[in-house]
Amino acid sequence: MARTILRRLKWLPMIVHLTITVIFMIVGVVLVPRWYTHSQLNKLTATTLDERELGLNYIIQRAGSDPRVLQGTIDRLGVEDPINFLQIVNALDRAGKWSRPPIPDDPWLRWLKTLATDANPNSRINAAQLLEQLTDLAGNGRVVDLIETCLGDKDEQVRYQALITAARLVLDATNRATYEALFVKAAADPSQLIARQAWIMLGLLGAADDTQIDWRRQPPEVSQAALWALLKSNPNHPGPALEVLADPLADLSLRAMAAYALHLSPTANAQSALGKLATTPAHQITPENRTAVWHAILGLSDETAAQLATGDSLVTTLESHAELNAPLLEPVILARLYRGWGIDAEHIEQQLAAYLGNPQYPHPLALLAVIEGLPVGQYNIAIPSDAPDMLRLAAVAVTKDPQPSDLRPLFVSETSTLRDLACVVAAQRFSPQQHDQLVAELLNDFNDDAKRSGAILAGLTGAQRDLLAKKAHDEDIWSVQQILRLGLWMQGQHPEMKHLAPGLLTRDDLPTTTILLAMLHRGHNGAWEYLFNPRGDQPFDLVELLDQHRWWHVLAQYIPELDRDDLPFWYWGDVDLEQFQIDVLTSWYALNGPPPRPAP
């Protein structure tokens, strides 16, 4: 027994040694690093700058890879000293961890408030823009307060960016009334640009009220938007617009806007006022009232326009050279032709055939107005081989029995917008069998523009997938190949083009509008941002693109049907009105974001 005890005691020193070794290992491997990390983190809030710098450098190196260091740093963001707080923020940013998540809401909002009150206007602009990302906090009172702070900034650009942010967040807020109050505040901004956009947004939200501000005392640019917004919000109460039309001292541009705004109202009073203005005799049209008359004609309901339209022959109208060529009356006559006035419906096919077949094309704008105003699929229009491009396009878009051969010249046009339009019209008007045949002909053509058209038409219709894939693989001209690949992407193939397409917009050797068409078709948010960019400059003269190039026909099909009637673009309106309609469309995009598109 004693020997057994002695043998066991012989091992005791070794066991004690091993135990001590294990304890030291635990201390060295586990406890010491944790203690060291803790001590370094505590230096973040040290009173001496040297110690604080050691702690900041430590988290710059470790926060990106060590979750304990990151969490410990986040825990110290509650430091009271604002300079110390920003030092920790900067260190986390350099470690690549200043983002949501992992940063909690409180320190994030504290940081934004610091930016929003910084002396540097660029910091305040940055704060106004960054607030847009807080969609999950749109209803948070601190977020609303920060937007309001930016809306009261002395710098106009800060206030404008805050307005766009409010537009981005309003539909995510649980209580829209708090945001509507922000728009009302912006509607009184000294900047005409900000006040005008704020009124348009109030109108689109249905929240404009004439008690919010004395719009009659505002500059015309603001008053026009306010007047439109009032009728947009209260279509059954056209009183404000009717008052303006009855006021002989009202600003001319405001009277023109009143005539336009009345198209929003379905009331008998509104239609009666428009009808009276629209039928102003030619000898009573003056430079002062012409635009209002013009707007009234275009703004009539279809039913009222039909009641007022005369049965005069189109031939008689087109042959009135003196009247049609008068600069004062020409827009009014074109508007009336577009609305079907001066057209003998029973003989329209013969009349159009006579004038489209005339090599001199008397008054091509008048012919274009007539054709674009026709209902789709009701009349047969014979299209001569030498018809001007826009007349050809308009005729195919509405004729009863369209033929692919009628669009053939446009598919090989050097103008990309014409090719875009030809593809969209072909997709809308031709049968699936015609799509298959036409796409095959275009893809097999030696003309590069024909191939581009074939690719986009295939993308719009889903036709000839295998042939398009083969042509894209075999194509040896890079710029053509990219459009072929865009066509495949539109069909649901080549998903990598989602990331490549925005970069293609920067290339001078590629058709920008065609790339945008492909992006719109795929529901790519970048297309809308590129076109309308509420926060900055727009890359195109949108009036020229949507009107003169008729690209509205492309864009409109990607606006949800529910919104399309609320967002008209009048080809036959004046430039100022078209610009206002683009402003409305830009504000609509700022409020709603890009509309969703189903995948093919």
Long-range contacts (C-beta under 8 A, 24 or more apart in sequence): 34-68, 37-62, 37-66, 37-68, 37-69, 37-72, 38-72, 41-69, 41-72, 41-73, 41-76, 44-73, 44-76, 44-79, 44-84, 44-87, 44-88, 44-91, 45-76, 45-79, 45-81, 45-84, 52-84, 52-87, 56-87, 56-88, 56-90, 56-91, 57-91, 59-88, 59-91, 59-92, 59-95, 60-91, 60-94, 60-95, 61-95, 62-95, 63-91, 63-92, 63-95, 63-97, 64-95, 64-96, 64-97, 70-95, 70-97, 70-102, 74-102, 74-103, 74-104, 74-107, 77-103, 77-107, 77-110, 78-106, 78-107, 82-114, 85-110, 85-111, 85-114, 86-111, 86-114, 100-133, 105-137, 105-140, 109-137, 109-140, 109-142, 109-143, 109-146, 112-146, 113-142, 113-146, 113-149, 116-146, 116-149, 116-150, 117-149, 121-153, 121-155, 121-157, 121-158, 124-150, 124-153, 124-155, 124-158, 125-155, 125-157, 125-158, 125-161, 128-153, 128-158, 128-161, 128-162, 128-165, 129-161, 129-165, 129-535, 131-162, 131-165, 131-169, 132-164, 132-165, 132-168, 132-169, 134-169, 135-168, 135-169, 135-172, 136-172, 138-169, 138-170, 138-172, 138-173, 138-174, 139-172, 139-173, 139-174, 139-175, 139-178, 143-169, 144-173, 144-178, 144-179, 144-182, 147-182, 148-182, 148-185, 151-182, 151-185, 151-186, 151-189, 152-185, 156-191, 156-193, 156-194, 159-186, 159-189, 159-191, 159-194, 160-191, 160-193, 160-194, 160-197, 161-535, 162-186, 163-194, 163-197, 163-198, 163-201, 164-534, 164-535, 164-590, 167-201, 167-534, 167-587, 167-590, 167-591, 168-590, 168-591, 168-593, 170-205, 170-591, 171-591, 171-592, 176-205, 176-207, 180-205, 180-207, 183-207, 184-212, 184-213, 187-212, 187-213, 187-222, 187-226, 188-213, 192-219, 192-221, 192-222, 195-222, 195-225, 196-221, 196-222, 196-224, 196-225, 196-583, 197-225, 197-583, 197-587, 199-225, 199-226, 199-228, 199-229, 200-225, 200-228, 200-229, 200-583, 200-584, 200-587, 201-587, 201-590, 201-591, 202-229, 202-233, 203-228, 203-229, 203-230, 203-231, 203-232, 203-233, 203-584, 204-232, 204-566, 204-584, 204-587, 204-588, 204-591, 205-233, 205-591, 206-232, 206-233, 207-233, 208-232, 208-233, 208-234, 209-233, 210-240, 220-251, 220-253, 220-254, 223-251, 223-254, 223-257, 224-253, 224-254, 224-257, 224-580, 225-580, 225-583, 227-254, 227-257, 227-258, 227-261, 228-257, 228-260, 228-261, 228-264, 228-580, 228-584, 230-261, 231-261, 231-262, 231-264, 231-265, 232-261, 232-264, 232-566, 235-264, 235-265, 235-266, 235-267, 236-265, 236-266, 236-267, 237-265, 238-262, 238-265, 238-267, 238-269, 238-270, 238-273, 241-265, 241-270, 241-273, 242-269, 242-270, 242-273, 245-273, 245-277, 245-292, 252-288, 252-291, 252-292, 253-291, 253-576, 255-289, 255-292, 256-291, 256-292, 256-294, 256-295, 256-576, 256-577, 257-580, 258-292, 259-291, 259-292, 259-293, 259-295, 259-296, 259-299, 260-295, 260-299, 260-577, 260-580, 262-296, 262-299, 263-295, 263-298, 263-299, 263-300, 263-301, 266-301, 271-300, 271-301, 271-304, 274-299, 274-300, 274-304, 275-300, 275-304, 275-307, 275-308, 278-308, 279-308, 282-323, 282-329, 282-332, 285-328, 285-329, 285-332, 286-328, 287-328, 290-328, 290-331, 290-332, 291-574, 291-576, 291-577, 293-332, 294-331, 294-332, 294-335, 294-573, 294-574, 295-573, 295-577, 297-332, 297-335, 297-336, 297-339, 297-341, 298-335, 298-338, 298-339, 298-570, 298-572, 298-573, 300-339, 305-339, 305-340, 305-341, 306-340, 308-341, 309-339, 309-340, 309-341, 309-342, 309-343, 310-341, 310-342, 311-344, 312-341, 312-342, 312-343, 312-344, 313-342, 313-344, 313-347, 313-351, 314-342, 314-343, 314-344, 314-348, 314-351, 314-352, 314-355, 314-370, 315-351, 315-354, 315-355, 316-342, 317-342, 317-343, 317-366, 318-355, 318-362, 318-363, 318-366, 318-367, 319-362, 324-363, 324-366, 331-572, 331-574, 333-366, 334-365, 334-366, 334-369, 334-572, 335-369, 335-572, 337-366, 337-369, 337-370, 337-373, 338-369, 338-370, 338-372, 338-373, 338-571, 338-572, 339-373, 340-373, 343-370, 348-374, 348-379, 349-379, 349-380, 349-381, 349-382, 352-379, 352-381, 352-382, 353-381, 353-382, 356-381, 356-382, 356-383, 356-384, 356-387, 356-391, 356-395, 357-382, 357-384, 359-386, 361-388, 361-391, 364-388, 364-391, 367-391, 368-394, 369-572, 371-395, 371-398, 372-397, 372-398, 372-571, 372-572, 374-398, 389-413, 389-415, 389-418, 390-550, 393-418, 393-421, 393-422, 393-425, 393-550, 396-425, 396-429, 397-425, 397-428, 397-429, 397-553, 402-429, 402-430, 404-430, 404-434, 404-437, 404-438, 411-442, 411-449, 411-450, 411-453, 411-454, 412-445, 412-447, 412-449, 412-450, 412-453, 413-449, 414-449, 416-511, 416-512, 416-513, 416-514, 417-513, 417-545, 417-549, 417-550, 417-551, 418-549, 419-449, 419-452, 419-453, 419-456, 419-511, 419-514, 420-456, 420-513, 420-514, 420-517, 420-551, 420-554, 421-549, 421-550, 421-551, 421-553, 421-554, 422-453, 423-453, 423-456, 423-457, 423-460, 423-517, 424-460, 424-517, 424-553, 424-554, 424-557, 425-553, 426-457, 427-457, 427-460, 427-461, 428-557, 432-461, 432-463, 435-461, 435-463, 436-463, 436-464, 438-463, 439-463, 439-464, 439-467, 439-468, 440-464, 440-467, 443-467, 443-468, 443-471, 448-477, 448-480, 451-475, 451-480, 451-483, 451-484, 452-480, 452-483, 452-484, 452-511, 452-514, 454-487, 455-483, 455-484, 455-486, 455-487, 455-488, 456-483, 456-486, 456-487, 456-490, 456-514, 456-517, 456-518, 457-487, 458-487, 458-490, 458-491, 459-486, 459-487, 459-488, 459-489, 459-490, 459-491, 459-518, 459-521, 460-490, 460-521, 462-491, 462-600, 465-491, 465-493, 469-493, 479-507, 479-509, 479-510, 482-510, 483-510, 483-511, 483-514, 486-514, 486-515, 486-518, 487-518, 489-518, 489-522, 490-518, 490-521, 490-522, 490-600, 491-600, 492-599, 492-600, 498-522, 498-524, 501-526, 502-526, 502-530, 505-530, 512-539, 513-545, 513-549, 513-551, 513-554, 517-554, 520-554, 520-555, 520-558, 520-597, 521-558, 521-597, 522-597, 522-599, 523-594, 523-595, 523-596, 523-597, 523-598, 523-599, 524-594, 525-593, 525-594, 527-594, 528-589, 528-593, 528-594, 529-594, 531-555, 532-585, 532-586, 532-589, 532-590, 534-586, 534-587, 534-589, 534-590, 542-582, 543-575, 543-578, 543-579, 543-582, 546-578, 546-582, 547-571, 547-578, 558-595, 558-597, 559-595, 560-595, 563-588, 563-592, 563-595
